[in-house]
Amino acid sequence: MKVILDNKIPFISSRLEPVADVIYADPFKFTPELVADADALIVRTRTKCDSRLLQDSNVRLISTATIGMDHIDLKWCEENGIEVRNAAGCNAPGVAQYVWASLMRLGFDTKKDTLGIIGKGHIGSIVADWGRKAGVKILVCDPPRERAGMTDENYVSLEELLAASDAVTIHTPLNRGGVDNTFHLIGDKEMKSMKKGAVLVNAARGAVVDNAAWADAISVGEIRGVIDVWEGEPEINKRLLALAEIATPHIAGYSLQGKERATRMALESIEEKFGYPLNKSGLEGDYIPPATVGDLRNVVESYNPFADTKALRDNPSGFESLRSNYIYRSEPVFS
């Protein structure tokens, strides 16, 4: 078996070599020639997996060590017999840590403020769980879950959520078109409908929020900003970088435990597809929700987003380098 690996994936070195020929490649340098005779690819979001890369290849499995899959042409892969697996939920606790540490440092009051959550999948569920256990009033907008008859929430419309929330955090995939379009889901109109001074957090996908409109809204004091994902990465909106109170280089989910989970899940996808047992020793297991979270003080103490904001402002052209060389933080521990 031959496997091509993104060389930035941590904790995976030497784990596949006993059963496969392995090539470690720069995520931006996957070419049709490189993958032509590969059986599997293990990638992250920087490698675009579509017909241009995969046409005439032998690839049967693409495993992305990420939650998001908008870098993969899922329809084309399905039509051409290529199975796609992601690491669903791998970094969800790390993103929840980022969201709550950022909000609390910006003065969110768990006793009186309302948090609106757009998208209640793996990440949104943990953000909601920690918030509720800390006494926060939570509103949720998730039309796909609501249509599916989920009964775990009193769902509200996007309009209701935006108008009633003191902070809004987004945890949706990026869908371009269709009934659940999320491209520029939050634009000028939506921002104007938010409470004056409310905080908007985007740690989902950059293009879910109109970045130019966001900069305009912050500049006139309509809303505030916490941004981790950007339109056009690694080229980012410098005006928004200067105006947002917290602005980081797509590292919200970069926890040590999250990266270990992602690698473990990628290895499991190889095992399940090809039947080879692999060494997964030392890698983090599935997330277990805490019974209590207290006042979220330990979440705040576990991560300081202002340090990452300063690093990006000091070197905005180093966006990709800051991501690649990021020192993974530990997720909060609840007693």
Residue pairs with C-beta under 8 A, 6 or more apart in sequence:
1 19
1 20
1 21
1 39
1 40
1 274
1 276
2 20
2 21
2 22
2 23
2 37
2 38
2 39
2 40
3 16
3 20
3 21
3 22
3 23
3 38
3 39
3 40
3 41
3 42
3 270
4 22
4 23
4 25
4 30
4 34
4 35
4 38
4 40
4 41
4 42
5 12
5 16
5 22
5 23
5 24
5 25
5 41
5 42
6 24
6 25
6 27
6 42
6 43
6 44
6 46
6 47
6 65
7 24
7 25
7 26
7 27
8 27
8 44
8 46
8 324
9 42
9 44
9 65
9 262
9 263
9 266
10 259
10 260
10 263
10 328
11 259
11 260
11 263
11 282
11 283
12 42
12 263
12 266
12 267
13 24
15 267
15 278
15 279
15 280
16 22
16 267
16 270
16 278
18 278
18 279
19 274
19 276
19 278
20 39
20 270
20 276
23 34
23 38
25 34
27 43
27 44
27 46
27 47
28 46
28 47
30 41
30 43
30 47
30 53
31 53
32 52
32 53
32 54
32 55
32 56
32 57
35 41
35 53
35 54
35 57
35 59
36 56
36 57
36 58
37 57
37 58
38 57
38 58
38 59
39 58
39 59
39 60
39 61
39 274
40 59
40 60
40 61
40 62
40 63
40 270
40 273
40 274
41 47
41 49
41 59
41 61
41 62
41 63
42 63
42 64
42 65
42 266
42 270
43 49
43 62
43 63
43 64
43 65
43 71
44 64
44 65
44 66
45 64
45 66
45 68
45 70
45 71
46 71
47 53
47 71
48 71
48 72
49 62
49 71
49 72
49 73
49 77
49 84
50 72
50 73
50 76
51 73
51 76
54 76
54 77
54 80
54 82
59 82
60 81
60 82
60 83
60 273
61 82
61 83
61 84
61 85
61 269
61 270
61 273
61 274
62 72
62 77
62 82
62 83
62 84
62 85
63 84
63 85
63 86
63 87
63 265
63 266
63 269
63 270
64 71
64 72
64 84
64 85
64 86
64 87
64 266
65 87
65 90
65 262
65 263
65 265
65 266
66 86
66 87
66 90
66 91
66 262
67 86
67 87
67 88
67 89
67 90
67 91
67 92
67 122
67 123
67 253
68 86
68 173
68 174
68 205
69 84
69 86
69 173
70 173
70 174
70 205
72 84
74 84
77 83
77 84
78 84
83 273
85 265
85 266
85 269
85 273
87 261
87 262
87 265
87 266
88 122
88 265
89 122
89 123
89 261
89 286
89 287
90 253
90 258
90 259
90 261
90 262
90 265
91 252
91 253
91 254
91 255
91 258
91 259
91 261
91 262
92 122
92 123
92 125
92 126
92 253
92 258
92 287
93 126
93 255
93 257
93 258
93 287
93 331
94 252
94 253
94 254
94 255
94 257
94 258
94 329
94 331
95 123
95 126
95 127
95 171
95 203
95 252
95 253
96 123
96 126
96 127
96 130
97 255
97 299
97 302
97 303
97 329
97 331
97 332
98 203
98 228
98 248
98 252
98 253
98 303
98 305
99 127
99 169
99 201
99 203
99 226
99 252
100 127
100 130
100 131
100 296
100 299
100 300
101 299
101 300
101 302
101 303
101 304
101 305
102 201
102 226
102 246
102 305
103 115
103 167
103 169
103 199
103 201
103 226
104 110
104 296
104 299
104 300
105 246
105 300
105 304
105 305
105 306
106 199
106 224
106 226
106 245
106 246
108 115
108 166
108 167
108 199
109 166
110 131
110 134
110 135
110 136
110 295
110 296
111 135
113 136
113 137
113 166
113 167
114 136
114 137
114 138
114 139
114 164
114 165
114 166
114 167
115 127
115 131
115 136
115 137
115 138
115 139
115 165
115 166
115 167
115 168
115 169
116 138
116 139
116 140
116 141
116 161
116 162
116 164
116 165
116 167
116 168
116 169
117 124
117 127
117 128
117 138
117 139
117 140
117 141
117 168
117 169
117 171
118 124
118 141
118 142
118 158
118 161
118 168
118 169
118 170
118 171
118 172
118 185
119 141
119 142
119 170
119 171
119 172
119 173
119 204
120 128
120 140
120 142
120 145
120 152
120 153
120 171
121 142
121 171
123 171
123 203
123 204
124 140
124 142
124 169
124 171
126 287
126 289
127 169
127 171
128 138
128 140
129 289
130 290
130 293
130 296
130 299
131 138
132 138
133 290
133 292
133 293
134 293
134 294
134 295
134 296
139 156
139 160
139 161
139 164
139 165
140 153
140 154
140 155
140 156
140 161
141 155
141 156
141 157
141 158
141 160
141 161
142 150
142 153
142 155
143 155
143 179
143 180
144 180
145 153
145 155
146 153
146 155
156 164
158 185
158 190
159 193
161 168
162 168
162 190
162 193
162 194
163 193
163 194
163 195
164 195
165 194
165 195
165 198
166 195
166 198
166 199
167 198
167 199
167 200
167 201
168 186
168 194
168 198
168 199
168 200
168 201
169 201
169 202
169 203
170 185
170 186
170 200
170 201
170 202
170 203
170 204
170 208
170 209
171 203
171 204
172 182
172 185
172 204
172 205
172 208
173 182
173 204
173 205
174 182
174 183
174 204
174 205
174 206
174 207
174 208
175 181
175 182
175 183
176 183
177 183
182 205
182 208
183 207
183 208
184 207
184 208
184 209
184 210
185 208
185 209
186 200
186 202
186 208
186 209
186 210
186 214
187 209
187 210
187 213
188 210
188 213
188 216
188 217
191 200
191 213
191 214
191 217
191 222
191 223
192 217
192 222
194 200
194 222
194 223
196 221
196 222
196 223
197 221
197 223
197 224
198 223
198 224
199 223
199 224
199 225
199 226
199 245
200 209
200 214
200 223
200 224
200 225
200 226
201 226
201 227
202 208
202 209
202 226
202 227
202 228
202 229
203 226
203 228
203 229
203 252
203 253
204 229
205 229
206 229
206 230
206 231
206 232
206 233
207 231
208 229
209 227
209 231
210 231
211 227
211 230
211 231
211 232
211 237
211 240
212 237
212 240
214 223
214 225
214 227
214 240
214 244
215 237
215 239
215 240
215 243
217 223
218 224
218 225
218 240
218 243
218 244
219 239
219 243
224 244
224 245
225 240
225 243
225 244
225 245
225 246
225 247
226 244
226 245
226 246
226 247
226 305
227 240
227 244
227 246
227 247
227 248
228 247
228 248
228 249
228 250
228 251
228 252
229 250
229 252
230 236
230 237
230 240
230 250
231 237
233 250
233 319
234 319
234 320
235 319
236 316
236 319
238 316
240 247
241 247
241 312
241 313
241 316
242 313
244 309
245 309
246 305
246 306
246 309
247 309
247 312
247 313
248 305
248 308
248 309
248 312
249 308
249 311
249 312
249 319
249 320
249 322
249 323
249 326
250 319
250 323
251 308
251 322
251 323
251 326
254 323
254 326
254 328
254 329
255 328
255 329
255 330
255 331
256 284
256 328
256 329
256 330
256 331
257 284
257 330
257 331
258 284
258 328
258 331
259 328
260 282
260 283
260 284
261 283
261 284
261 285
261 286
261 287
263 283
264 280
264 283
264 284
264 285
267 278
267 280
267 283
268 280
270 276
270 278
271 277
271 278
290 334
291 334
292 334
292 335
293 299
293 334
294 334
294 335
298 332
298 333
298 334
298 335
299 332
301 332
302 329
302 330
302 331
302 332
302 333
303 329
303 332
308 322
311 322
312 318
312 319
312 322
315 321
315 322
